[in-house]
């Protein structure tokens, strides 16, 4: 069974769909994109960065990752300063992605105990 990777791309608003489509064309099996907001300062000229962004998430198998990553960089113009940010993370567990990752092959992570979470939030209040 090959390992899964998560490609996360934060791109200028309006570019997410094109970047997601580029990943699909390069062999990724699916992509999700949505609006996001953030803050920061561009270090070289000390101007505010526009907070409206789109976030693109693509889960790939190892053999698809490099091609999808390169296609996303190219389509998003990420090799130009200030156009966005992209990174790859290793996924430890996944459920419902592809047939290789069915419940019989990989036990999903246990959900957090919500009673403990609720108590923690109440006591922090």
Backbone bond lengths (Angstrom), bond angles and torsions (degrees), N, CA, C in turn:
res aa  C-N    CA-C-N  psi(-1)  N-CA   C-N-CA  omega(-1)  CA-C   N-CA-C  phi
1 X - - - 1.450 - - 1.526 108.25 -
2 X 1.333 117.43 129.87 1.461 120.66 179.32 1.525 109.83 -79.37
3 X 1.301 115.30 159.81 1.455 120.30 179.75 1.524 110.50 -84.02
4 X 1.311 115.73 155.25 1.456 121.62 177.96 1.518 110.27 -101.65
5 X 1.322 114.80 147.76 1.461 122.86 176.56 1.516 108.61 -127.59
6 X 1.325 116.30 150.47 1.452 122.38 173.51 1.518 107.54 -112.93
7 X 1.329 115.84 119.02 1.461 120.81 173.79 1.523 106.45 -95.91
8 X 1.320 116.20 122.60 1.458 122.22 178.62 1.519 107.99 -114.17
9 X 1.320 115.73 126.90 1.463 121.04 -179.27 1.521 108.49 -127.60
10 X 1.313 116.36 128.07 1.459 122.60 175.00 1.522 105.59 -110.54
11 X 1.314 115.19 117.05 1.466 120.85 -168.33 1.525 110.00 -132.03
12 X 1.316 115.95 162.60 1.463 120.76 176.92 1.530 110.81 -56.50
13 X 1.321 115.75 143.78 1.465 120.95 179.28 1.531 109.64 -57.07
14 X 1.333 114.45 136.42 1.447 120.57 -179.61 1.518 114.38 95.74
15 X 1.345 117.66 -7.12 1.469 121.39 -177.78 1.522 112.70 -106.77
16 X 1.335 118.18 -9.18 1.461 122.28 -174.20 1.520 114.26 -59.69
17 X 1.314 117.25 -45.64 1.467 119.76 -178.42 1.522 111.47 -62.18
18 X 1.326 117.34 -43.71 1.466 120.60 179.35 1.526 111.60 -63.34
19 X 1.325 116.62 -40.55 1.465 120.89 179.26 1.530 110.05 -66.74
20 X 1.333 117.19 -41.41 1.469 120.94 177.38 1.528 110.85 -62.33
21 X 1.317 116.94 -44.08 1.471 121.12 178.95 1.525 111.53 -63.24
22 X 1.316 117.31 -35.96 1.465 120.80 177.93 1.530 110.52 -63.88
23 X 1.335 116.71 -39.63 1.468 120.65 177.65 1.528 110.52 -63.59
24 X 1.327 116.78 -42.32 1.465 120.90 178.85 1.526 111.28 -63.57
25 X 1.317 115.76 -44.29 1.470 120.69 179.31 1.529 111.23 -61.84
26 X 1.338 116.38 -29.91 1.465 121.49 -179.49 1.526 113.09 -84.01
27 X 1.348 117.60 -1.75 1.454 119.63 175.48 1.515 116.95 120.21
28 X 1.323 118.25 -7.95 1.469 120.08 176.69 1.523 108.45 -65.52
29 X 1.318 116.82 149.17 1.465 121.31 -177.28 1.521 113.60 -89.97
30 X 1.320 118.10 -14.22 1.456 120.98 -179.91 1.517 110.64 -170.48
31 X 1.318 115.52 158.02 1.463 121.21 179.15 1.519 108.55 -149.86
32 X 1.314 115.81 148.06 1.454 122.69 176.70 1.516 107.56 -126.32
33 X 1.324 116.94 136.02 1.464 119.40 174.84 1.520 109.07 -137.06
34 X 1.314 115.25 148.98 1.460 121.20 -177.06 1.517 109.45 -157.17
35 X 1.345 115.51 163.41 1.460 121.35 178.93 1.517 110.34 -71.16
36 X 1.319 115.72 146.70 1.454 121.15 176.74 1.521 109.52 -144.13
37 X 1.304 115.58 163.01 1.466 121.59 175.90 1.513 108.25 -131.81
38 X 1.311 115.45 150.58 1.453 120.30 178.62 1.511 110.24 -159.54
39 X 1.312 115.13 175.11 1.455 120.31 177.62 1.512 108.80 -135.25
40 X 1.310 116.32 162.10 1.449 120.98 177.35 1.511 110.30 169.03
41 X 1.274 115.36 172.01 1.461 122.03 178.33 1.526 107.71 -125.43
42 X 1.305 115.75 128.11 1.461 120.43 175.05 1.528 107.02 -73.14
43 X 1.312 116.18 113.02 1.463 121.99 -170.88 1.524 113.88 -61.62
44 X 1.329 118.85 -36.90 1.460 120.50 -172.03 1.531 113.42 -67.89
45 X 1.341 117.87 -33.93 1.458 119.48 -177.62 1.522 113.39 -125.11
46 X 1.315 116.60 1.37 1.455 122.74 177.65 1.527 113.83 54.06
47 X 1.331 116.02 48.89 1.465 120.24 173.94 1.519 108.55 -115.57
48 X 1.318 115.75 154.87 1.464 119.47 -178.94 1.528 110.26 -70.00
49 X 1.328 116.02 141.84 1.454 122.12 175.97 1.525 107.93 -88.04
50 X 1.325 116.84 137.84 1.460 121.29 177.71 1.529 108.25 -63.39
51 X 1.344 117.69 127.30 1.456 120.05 -172.89 1.522 115.81 -76.30
52 X 1.334 119.52 -20.72 1.461 120.47 -177.55 1.517 110.24 -76.72
53 X 1.312 115.22 120.58 1.463 122.31 -178.37 1.518 108.95 -135.94
54 X 1.316 115.96 173.18 1.449 122.08 168.09 1.520 107.15 -122.82
55 X 1.307 115.48 144.32 1.454 122.23 179.15 1.524 107.04 -111.72
56 X 1.326 116.30 129.06 1.458 122.14 178.37 1.528 107.55 -115.50
57 X 1.335 116.06 126.80 1.466 122.22 177.86 1.521 108.45 -116.48
58 X 1.334 115.53 128.43 1.463 121.05 -179.96 1.525 107.89 -133.60
59 X 1.332 116.80 122.12 1.459 121.53 174.83 1.519 107.27 -97.16
60 X 1.337 116.10 128.47 1.460 120.77 -178.74 1.526 110.47 -132.33
61 X 1.304 115.25 158.93 1.459 121.10 166.86 1.520 106.47 -82.04
62 X 1.328 117.09 160.41 1.460 120.92 -178.96 1.521 112.80 -47.75
63 X 1.335 116.25 -46.91 1.462 120.17 -173.43 1.534 112.85 -68.90
64 X 1.326 119.11 -15.21 1.463 122.91 179.22 1.532 112.52 -99.29
65 X 1.314 116.83 -16.66 1.464 121.77 -168.32 1.522 113.09 -62.72
66 X 1.319 117.83 -51.14 1.466 120.87 -174.18 1.528 111.73 -61.08
67 X 1.325 117.17 -44.84 1.468 120.57 -178.71 1.524 110.87 -66.08
68 X 1.346 117.78 -42.76 1.462 121.10 179.70 1.532 110.65 -64.97
69 X 1.324 116.07 -43.03 1.471 121.96 179.63 1.528 110.73 -59.48
70 X 1.327 116.41 -48.96 1.469 120.52 -179.66 1.524 111.36 -63.80
71 X 1.338 117.21 -41.25 1.467 120.59 179.65 1.523 111.27 -63.77
72 X 1.329 117.08 -38.91 1.458 121.36 179.64 1.528 110.87 -67.01
73 X 1.325 116.83 -41.25 1.471 121.01 177.49 1.523 110.00 -61.15
74 X 1.329 115.41 -47.18 1.466 119.82 -177.91 1.525 111.40 -64.34
75 X 1.329 117.74 -49.80 1.467 121.36 -176.92 1.524 111.87 -65.06
76 X 1.316 116.96 -35.97 1.459 121.04 -179.48 1.509 114.50 -84.49
77 X 1.334 116.90 -5.92 1.457 119.77 -177.46 1.516 112.57 65.21
78 X 1.325 115.82 29.30 1.463 120.30 -173.57 1.524 113.84 -71.02
79 X 1.328 116.95 -8.86 1.461 119.14 175.67 1.534 110.95 -80.67
80 X 1.334 116.92 0.29 1.463 122.67 175.19 1.529 109.27 -104.18
81 X 1.329 118.01 138.15 1.462 121.19 -178.15 1.531 112.48 -58.56
82 X 1.327 115.72 139.75 1.447 121.69 174.18 1.521 115.98 80.64
83 X 1.324 118.46 4.23 1.468 120.99 -177.19 1.521 113.24 -88.80
84 X 1.322 117.99 -20.03 1.449 119.91 179.99 1.508 112.10 156.12
85 X 1.329 114.69 -166.63 1.457 122.35 -172.86 1.524 107.55 -147.31
86 X 1.320 118.01 138.34 1.455 121.56 179.93 1.524 108.99 -141.32
87 X 1.334 116.32 141.99 1.460 119.70 177.02 1.517 109.88 -152.42
88 X 1.321 115.27 162.01 1.466 122.74 -178.57 1.525 108.39 -117.79
89 X 1.341 115.53 134.50 1.464 121.98 176.52 1.521 109.01 -122.47
90 X 1.318 115.60 146.85 1.461 120.57 174.59 1.530 108.27 -82.67
91 X 1.330 116.92 133.40 1.460 121.17 176.76 1.520 109.11 -94.31
92 X 1.296 116.39 127.61 1.464 121.44 179.49 1.520 111.64 -77.47
93 X 1.325 116.58 -42.72 1.455 121.58 -179.91 1.512 109.38 -145.10
94 X 1.321 115.58 150.38 1.457 121.19 176.79 1.513 108.40 -148.29
95 X 1.315 115.45 151.93 1.459 120.41 -179.77 1.518 108.06 -136.33
96 X 1.325 117.03 130.84 1.452 121.44 175.84 1.506 115.05 85.12
97 X 1.327 118.75 12.60 1.464 120.98 -177.00 1.524 111.68 -83.04
98 X 1.306 117.62 -68.59 1.463 123.20 -179.84 1.519 109.70 -137.53
99 X 1.305 116.75 168.18 1.459 120.95 -176.40 1.531 113.77 -56.41
100 X 1.316 118.30 -30.73 1.465 120.96 179.98 1.527 112.30 -66.84
101 X 1.310 116.84 -16.52 1.454 121.27 -174.52 1.533 111.14 -115.00
102 X 1.331 115.56 32.57 1.462 120.94 179.34 1.526 109.40 -69.62
103 X 1.336 117.40 162.31 1.471 120.52 -177.85 1.535 112.84 -57.88
104 X 1.335 117.61 -28.81 1.459 119.80 179.93 1.531 111.62 -69.56
105 X 1.329 117.10 -27.56 1.468 121.30 -177.60 1.529 112.74 -93.29
106 X 1.325 116.53 -27.16 1.459 119.74 -175.12 1.518 109.51 -147.98
107 X 1.305 116.35 119.80 1.463 120.55 178.96 1.531 109.12 -75.69
108 X 1.333 118.39 125.87 1.463 119.75 179.46 1.529 111.21 -66.85
109 X 1.304 115.48 155.19 1.462 120.99 178.54 1.523 109.37 -61.80
110 X 1.317 116.17 146.65 1.459 121.29 177.97 1.527 109.08 -70.63
111 X 1.342 118.10 135.40 1.462 119.69 177.30 1.526 109.84 -68.11
112 X 1.333 117.25 155.52 1.458 119.03 178.91 1.522 110.67 -65.97
113 X 1.314 115.55 152.25 1.455 121.52 176.18 1.531 107.19 -74.01
114 X 1.329 116.75 107.73 1.461 121.13 -174.42 1.526 112.85 -66.42
115 X 1.329 117.80 -25.31 1.462 120.00 177.08 1.524 110.02 -62.88
116 X 1.335 116.90 -43.50 1.463 120.46 178.60 1.523 111.33 -67.07
117 X 1.319 116.58 -38.63 1.465 120.39 179.16 1.523 109.90 -63.40
118 X 1.316 117.39 -45.78 1.459 121.63 179.67 1.521 111.15 -61.31
119 X 1.328 117.55 -44.38 1.455 120.68 179.91 1.520 110.64 -62.87
120 X 1.314 117.49 -40.06 1.458 121.16 179.80 1.509 110.27 -63.43
121 X 1.331 117.64 -44.54 1.455 120.16 -179.42 1.520 111.63 -66.92
122 X 1.326 117.49 -39.29 1.450 120.00 179.08 1.523 111.89 -65.23
123 X 1.338 116.64 -40.21 1.455 119.23 -177.63 1.528 111.52 -73.79
124 X 1.349 117.43 -22.80 1.459 120.27 178.42 1.522 112.20 -78.85
125 X 1.357 116.27 -19.98 1.458 122.88 -174.95 1.462 113.93 -56.28
